[in-house]
């Protein structure tokens, strides 16, 4: 039987790997130690010697040369979370460790959050909320409420989340445009999106939704030049990473344009400094990195890894295997 270990942050272990998921994993494998934190593992790397598979998640160990030297039998790493960027090293690729993650499962709540904010912003929900709080009376409804019918949604990056948002938007009477230099027009069309330039996204969209992975070339890609082109009463939603936006320039535009709204689930730094204007600007909505998996939603990621493990045991191709060939452009 396959010998395995759980290694991750224990505070979220039972959420990510709920009892029902662990029961199935443990019918297919010999989990020969109690769940370990990365700190506990570092105290005694010899526990890795028998492991063929590791089930991990937030707070998981880095697959560096030291760890892999202590794990001569390790063949597969199941990561019940999103990005593997801080986990995988060249040593893991050199050893040809099979890597898979739950990025698709973690994308589900992010896409759901994004959809909720797209629809709410199209109804000018945050604008009305601000007005009611400030004036202590209901504002007169105006004809500039957009609603979904015929509105334009701009998606920046057709990443896993971006693609999922496009699929969800197929149920609504909206036009979807997208920017992604790695995607062909035919592929975007299957998602119901028309490819265009980044400038067109900001100048033509009623809602701009950011789903760009944080790479060297994407840091600070959104600044004043783009945001100042936003349509009247438009909104920008960021559930990707705060650092893709030039914060100082964004603040400048938001102060100049009280008609536009920024819904920020991510910032840089996160949370913002206590003296940041983001806390006090009327047209900024801050949520505490809420879009990703939380509470019971975390169990979806563990279930995803269970399904991958079943494929591994049956010697079937993994559905969510992460490969070195495209690793550099992943989040």
Secondary structure, 3 states (H helix, E strand, C coil): CEEEEEECCCCCHHHHCCHHHHHHHHHHEEECCCCECHHHHHHCHHHHCCCCEEEECCCCCCECHHHHHCCCCCCEEEECCCCCCCCECHHHHHCCCEEEECHHHHHHHHHHHHHHHHHHHHCCHHHHHHHHHHHCCCCCCCCCCCCCCCCEEEEECCCHHHHHHHHHHCCCCCEEEEECCCCCHHHHHHCCEEECCHHHHHHHCCEEEECCCCCHHHCCCECHHHHCCCCCCCEEEECCCHHHECHHHHHHHHHHCCCCEEEECCCCCCCCCCCCHHHCCCCEEECCCCCCCCHHHHHHHHHHHHHHHHHHHCCCCCCCECCHHHHHHCC
